[in-house]
Amino acid sequence: MENMMGLLRIHIQRGVNLAVRDMRSSDPYVVIKMGKQQKVKTRVVKKNVNPEWNEDLTLSVADPNLPIRLYVYDRDTFSFDDKMGDAEFDIATFIKVLNMRLEGLPDGTIITKVQPNRQNCLAEESHIVWSKGKLVQNMVLRLRNVECGEVELQLQWIDVPTS
């Protein structure tokens, strides 16, 4: 990919209180998109509105100013998959901290915090933390365009050696 900065690993941890789209439950999965590039998605968790995905999805990042969009769907066998909400977040603050080239901090050190506001989908304060020698950002995203639901995830940067 042209002008690729690096890779962003998005660890999709779980969904919480997702919307019911079938009779009593849903079969949710997550799709992530950034710009016009490929989309990546998790596996389907059957009959669960509190799914545990614990799955890593990787996006190649060329423009860190583009928002990352997250969509949750309910898998249907005989019709189109139902929308279960969406969220959007940006990685500008994460990249800014990453560019500080921090090293050797005590494990668990909070570098900065991102507050929920009208422009982001954060359900609570998001921390950018030094963990096991790497920079990570934990997020809880409140889903939009749906009656309820949140998705918990963690961001981690993967440097790619330039050729």
Backbone hydrogen bonds, N-H to C=O, Kabsch-Sander energy under -0.5 kcal/mol:
donor,donor_aa,acceptor,acceptor_aa,energy
4,M,1,M,-1.0
5,M,61,V,-3.2
6,G,61,V,-1.1
7,L,158,I,-2.6
8,L,59,L,-3.1
9,R,7,L,-0.6
9,R,156,Q,-3.3
10,I,8,L,-0.6
10,I,57,L,-3.7
11,H,9,R,-0.6
11,H,154,Q,-3.1
12,I,10,I,-0.9
12,I,55,E,-2.9
13,Q,11,H,-0.9
13,Q,152,E,-2.0
14,R,152,E,-1.2
15,G,51,P,-2.5
16,V,150,E,-2.8
18,L,49,V,-3.0
19,A,148,C,-0.6
21,R,19,A,-0.5
21,R,25,S,-1.1
22,D,25,S,-2.9
29,Y,73,Y,-1.9
31,V,71,Y,-2.9
32,I,40,V,-3.1
33,K,69,R,-2.6
35,G,67,P,-0.7
37,Q,34,M,-1.4
40,V,32,I,-2.2
42,T,30,V,-2.3
45,V,28,P,-2.3
46,K,44,V,-0.6
48,N,26,S,-2.6
48,N,45,V,-0.5
53,W,13,Q,-1.3
53,W,51,P,-0.7
54,N,13,Q,-1.6
55,E,12,I,-2.1
57,L,10,I,-2.6
57,L,55,E,-0.5
59,L,8,L,-2.5
61,V,6,G,-3.0
61,V,59,L,-0.5
62,A,60,S,-0.6
66,L,63,D,-1.6
68,I,89,F,-3.4
69,R,33,K,-3.0
69,R,67,P,-0.5
70,L,87,A,-2.9
71,Y,31,V,-3.0
72,V,85,G,-2.7
73,Y,29,Y,-2.5
74,D,82,D,-2.9
75,R,27,D,-2.9
75,R,73,Y,-0.6
82,D,74,D,-1.6
84,M,72,V,-3.3
86,D,144,R,-1.4
87,A,70,L,-2.5
89,F,68,I,-2.3
91,I,64,P,-0.6
95,I,91,I,-2.8
96,K,92,A,-2.3
97,V,93,T,-2.3
98,L,94,F,-2.3
99,N,95,I,-2.3
100,M,97,V,-1.5
101,R,98,L,-1.7
108,G,130,W,-3.1
109,T,106,P,-1.7
109,T,130,W,-0.6
111,I,109,T,-0.7
111,I,128,I,-2.8
112,T,128,I,-1.2
114,V,126,S,-3.1
115,Q,113,K,-0.5
120,N,117,N,-0.8
121,C,88,E,-1.0
123,A,140,V,-3.3
124,E,140,V,-0.7
126,S,114,V,-2.9
127,H,138,N,-0.6
128,I,112,T,-2.7
129,V,127,H,-0.6
129,V,136,V,-3.0
130,W,109,T,-2.7
131,S,129,V,-0.7
131,S,134,K,-3.5
134,K,131,S,-1.4
136,V,129,V,-2.7
136,V,134,K,-0.5
137,Q,155,L,-1.8
138,N,127,H,-1.9
139,M,153,L,-2.9
141,L,151,V,-2.9
142,R,121,C,-3.5
143,L,141,L,-0.5
143,L,149,G,-2.5
144,R,86,D,-4.0
150,E,16,V,-1.8
151,V,141,L,-2.1
152,E,14,R,-2.8
153,L,139,M,-2.6
154,Q,11,H,-1.6
155,L,137,Q,-3.0
156,Q,9,R,-1.9
157,W,135,L,-0.7
158,I,7,L,-3.2
159,D,157,W,-0.5
